[in-house]
């Protein structure tokens, strides 16, 4: 169905006729229905899995994923210690800054 929609779109782009546009709209509606049905089925499967013991692991995975997505990648700070080890934790970075010899690296 998706291939049919793509073909209809291409023919509409080439011809710009009303008939081809109507075909494209029809195909687009059908594909949207199929996608929404597939999504609802996938969510139903997910919700049934969440009720099991395995579902707890899935919940934690989802929570970790959402947490990672919210983190700002542009404000990552890391510095090197005296023994050229990369320090990432805030406490270690603060201790290194207290020494006064730290060089800041922004990625």
LINHU-V770296 format. One record per pair of residues at least 12 apart in sequence whose C-alpha atoms are under 10 Angstrom apart, sorted by the first residue. I is the first residue (numbers start at 0). J is the second residue. If there is no record, write none. Layout:
I;J
I;J
//
This chain:
0;26
0;27
0;29
0;30
0;33
1;26
1;27
1;29
1;30
1;31
1;33
1;34
2;26
2;30
3;22
3;23
3;26
3;27
3;30
4;22
4;23
4;24
4;25
4;26
4;27
4;28
4;29
4;30
5;23
5;26
5;27
6;23
6;26
7;19
7;20
7;21
7;22
7;23
7;24
7;25
7;26
7;27
8;20
8;22
8;23
8;24
8;26
8;27
9;23
10;22
10;23
11;23
45;57
72;106
73;105
73;106
74;105
74;106
75;87
75;104
75;105
75;106
76;88
76;89
76;92
76;103
76;104
76;105
76;106
77;89
77;91
77;92
77;101
77;102
77;103
77;104
77;105
77;106
78;91
78;92
78;95
78;96
78;101
78;102
78;103
78;104
78;105
79;91
79;92
79;95
79;100
79;101
79;102
79;103
79;104
80;92
80;94
80;95
80;96
80;100
80;101
80;102
81;95
81;98
81;100
81;101
85;104
//
